Amino acid sequence: MPSPFARLRHLAQPFIFVLFVAGGFALVWWRCKFGFDGFDEPFMILPGFKLYALGDKPFLNEILSGPRQHDLLNYYLVRPWLPYSLLAIRHAAVVVYAALLLLFTLVCFGSQLGSLGLMAGLVYFGSLTFDFFLMPTWSYNWWCRDAFLLHHTLLFLAFKSSKVLLRKIGSLLAGAVMAIAVLAYNPVGVAVAGALLITWLIRRKSAASPLRKMAIPYLVGLGALLFLDVAFIIGSHLFTAWVIALRTVTAERYDGA
């Protein structure tokens, strides 16, 4: 029979976790009210949140944003829900990251919060405040990090489920979210490496393996969005090169005249 001290410690662990979560969130929320990043913050926020809405066209007026697909993610997925307010944009970025990190932490620790609440709280607090002195900018780094968190959470939930259908749905969504990470930040080769690793594991496992049943939907979701991503990247760069060439020819003709 556990001692009274052990029972008390078991009851206190979830409460300690909640304190770390609330304290970390309050700290980063408060941090958003101070300071301004004079280079990175406007560079990441202005195109998607303001310039496109004023009439600037991606890859035409904002010609240097050709490989920056996260601007389009901000414009279509975030801007409709927020006013053009720097504080509101920062707070929204913090809320999304904190919520995804909390979901990921709960899925990882699960029922062990009663015995590992302190550890889970330290993990959450440390991860949430890791870039405390950097502004929440909705940059490709933020998109990539949030997508990774959601991707891992969906995969863990899929693995924990005993129903084949839920595993397939979770794997499909996880693959699609991973592709969003690649869309936001093209150098992320982890997505492709993970797909190749899963393909290799499929060949080693039997047809009845749960991994085989989960891998196919994952690859479908990943492959579909990666195909669109590659087509989008190639098209944007070709279009950018065409615009530069057209402007150069037009300028030469004007100067010659």
Beta strands, then each sheet from edge to edge (+ up, - down):
end
